[in-house]
Amino acid sequence: MTLTRALGGLLLLLLLIPSAWFAWSVRDQPQLGAFHDDSLYYVAARSLAQGEGYRIASFPGAPYQTKYPPAFAGLLSLAWRLEPRFPQNLVWATLLAWLAVPVFLLLSWRLFADFGFPRWLEAVLCAALALNPWVVNCSARLITELWFASELLAVSLLLARAARPEARWPLAAAAGALGGLAALTRTAALPMLLAGAAFLLLRRRRTQAAAFALAMLPAVAAWQWWAAARATAAGGDVITTYYTSYLGFHFLNVTAGLLPKLFWVNLTTLVSETGSLLAFSFNDTTFRLQFSRLVAAGAIVGTVRLARRQGLSPMHLFAPLYIGMLLGWHFPPVDRLLLPLAPLLAAGLAFELQHLCRMLGLSLRSPLRSQRVAGRAVAAALAAAGAMVLVTTWWGLTAFLPALTRAWRQEFAARAASYRWIVDNLPRDARILAYQDPVLHLYTGRQGCRIPAMPGHIYRGDMAAARAHFLRFVDLARARGLDYVLLTASDLAMGELPQAERKRWFDRARSHPELQLLYSGAGVWVYRVRPAASASAAVISPPAARRGRS
């Protein structure tokens, strides 16, 4: 047993190498702000570390951060306490984010053991998670996914032990406390409150169910009360609502009439993203989509089959509630949102492949030649699929992620030059419209905001309305009291507009008659918003822009 544990520990250390290498290579966070919420977390973390409260210091007026729960920002605040200087403290923030990886893998390993898999398969599944390029990518990002997934796994494992006949209620209470921590990390943990209590009630453990719910509820209620008490009066302001209220922004975009299309688009996205999460791919070819759907179908069927064979686990009950929430949300369920379900889905896929291999064994031993031929064909297809997954995973680690890193560094180098120009040339109280406004604030001290995409336009397929919304950026900037605009070639690159629409918007934005060009760098431009009264004179050519340092 000691030797087995030692070998398991050695294997885990080896499996940590890819994510550790990647995190070290981007420890200065050139990708900060790519998801927007990552940089908002870091701004809030600084506010917590400096005793200013849980605020969005980068937003004009520094309102309270009532959109994201505070646990992850609280963790990142340790980086600011260890090293108050920015950007020097980014290396500590990267370490704090990466530390979720060993926790995630250890808990996943324990989940696979609870499912009754043989040790070799537990190791294979952990290796598949550790080497998954999406997991490696998230390991170096200042986002909640891996810590959130780890917390959910810990809750599930504790609940499974609290349901045993000999278990006492404090174990269920500990699971509830961890569930509360998960809810303070992401509000998407709320389905675990229902799933955990239902799991214990199905096991006829009423006292434990009550202990779990009573231990989790205080954290949930405290955050809801705190956020409601400090909510900013948005008054229909789209920008303020986007920054301070998940639900408020949801209802600005989603109407009852949109729900059927939203559900359908999210469902098709969920199926393809589930497959690409388990079998890495990054292109939208027809073959890739079909293969991803096949992998997703195998994972879902296997997850159900696993529940029937081994019994329901808390994660089995949590998954459909979580997926139902994703299907009704105003954002497609992309890979990072599905990451908390990755261990369960990987276990389901492995269980289904085991079942398929048993069936293949019967076919290959069949006295009927037709069944043996069919079995060989299926076996060859499985071998080819496995080889393809190995190749695409290797490509993801050795080509895709390095290329992504180079792109991040190139984009950041251009923006960094503009940040230096802003520090040297714009007043301290300048307010700037920028796509990556929290990063701008961290490097320059200037406040600002972005124009948020309206997902309702995208779900309806109304590209004219989506483009028109972004073309109102000058009016929206004036309404927010913003005097300057920072445009970069990478703006709206996260799918806010299709590529063709994005290029059309960008060309029109750069030639907007109510903007005066002040700075031009490598793919970055800074403009002054002309006063409304002088907008009619904007047809006069502006002074030559000052070139930025490269």
Disulfide bonds with the S-S distance in Angstrom:
none
